[in-house]
């Protein structure tokens, strides 16, 4: 078992983080998109994936934690959308979901045990391999200094690391205030990128 798998199994083994609510920035940014296929990277206990499925999307939801995925599947069954979500276990440094998607969402894909440049490589692979032509890559993350993750990249640094070609358009590049949260800094970074 990798260090990431061990860390996140222990994390979800010690607590439930299920709120039943999707990420507010995902809801805002996806509201004007026609439902199609979606990939939720680092889906955790499934709040975003279940909301997407309820909104008409066919979702592939991936996480490294088997415990989180089991809970997510149970929540999806309770919500009546189990048939619209394919739950997959992936350590993104070792494997990645197959296919191209109309929407790829990476919301708070931070890990205190990530190797140097690991998040950048995962987001780069998502952009390169997982976003269908005409599709959207949505990246939401904590901004500034984080108590567990240290200094976090700006949207400009994330864009630099992705090194996207001319076929990509930046549709949103924002730092957004959010409600107080035990885990957060009060600010989130948001990038919405479309592949032509």
C-alpha positions, -999 to +999 in steps of 0.1 A: +000+000+000+014+034-009+019+062+016-011+081+001-033+050+004-022+044+040-027+081+050-062+084+035-074+050+047-064+061+082-080+096+077-114+081+067-110+053+092-109+078+120-137+101+109-166+107+086-165+140+067-198+135+049-219+167+049-243+157+022-235+189+003-215+194-029-187+219-032-204+253-038-179+264-065-185+231-084-223+238-083-217+274-095-193+265-123-213+235-136-247+252-136-245+264-172-230+232-186-251+206-204-249+173-184-227+147-200-199+125-187-179+137-156-148+125-138-145+135-101-108+132-091-103+126-053-141+121-048-138+113-010-172+103+004-190+114-028-208+147-022-198+162-056-203+130-076-237+124-061-248+160-068-235+157-104-254+124-109-285+140-095-281+168-120-281+143-149-243+136-153-229+101-158-200+101-133-168+083-128-157+090-093-121+080-082-103+081-049-074+063-032-094+054-001-114+022-002-132+033+030-143+066+014-155+048-017-176+024+002-193+052+021-198+071-011-214+042-028-238+038+002-247+075+001-253+072-037-277+043-031-296+064-005-298+093-030-311+070-057-283+076-082-261+045-077-267+035-114-252+068-126-218+066-108-189+043-114-168+043-082-131+035-089-101+031-066-070+048-079-037+060-065-032+087-092+006+083-090+001+046-101-031+045-121-057+068-136-093+064-148-097+055-185-117+076-209-124+112-219-150+133-201-170+164-208-161+176-173-131+167-151-133+181-116-104+182-092-117+199-060-093+202-031-069+176-045-044+184-018-025+158+002+000+163+030+018+132+019+021+141-018+055+140-033+071+171-049+052+181-080+027+152-076-004+173-078+009+191-109+015+158-126-020+145-118-036+177-130-014+176-161-025+141-169-061+151-164-058+179-189-038+159-214-057+126-213-091+129-196-108+161-209-127+155-241-126+181-269-150+208-259-148+197-223-140+215-191-113+210-165-124+225-132-097+229-105-106+242-071-081+244-042-073+261-010-054+294-014-026+309+006-010+291+036-027+260+048-021+244+083-016+209+069-003+215+034+019+246+039+020+273+011-003+264-017+001+273-054-016+304-069-038+299-100-009+314-121+014+287-107-011+260-115-015+273-150+023+274-155+026+239-143-001+227-167+017+243-197-015+241-218-014+246-255-034+270-277-064+246-277-072+257-241-092+287-230-092+300-195-128+307-187-124+315-150-093+324-129-103+336-094-095+337-058-128+333-040-136+340-003-155+312+014-172+306+048-149+299+077-138+263+079-117+244+103-095+230+075-092+261+054-077+295+050-109+314+041-099+316+004-101+292-025-085+292-059-106+284-089-097+276-125-122+267-152-104+257-184-120+246-217-104+225-244-114+235-279 
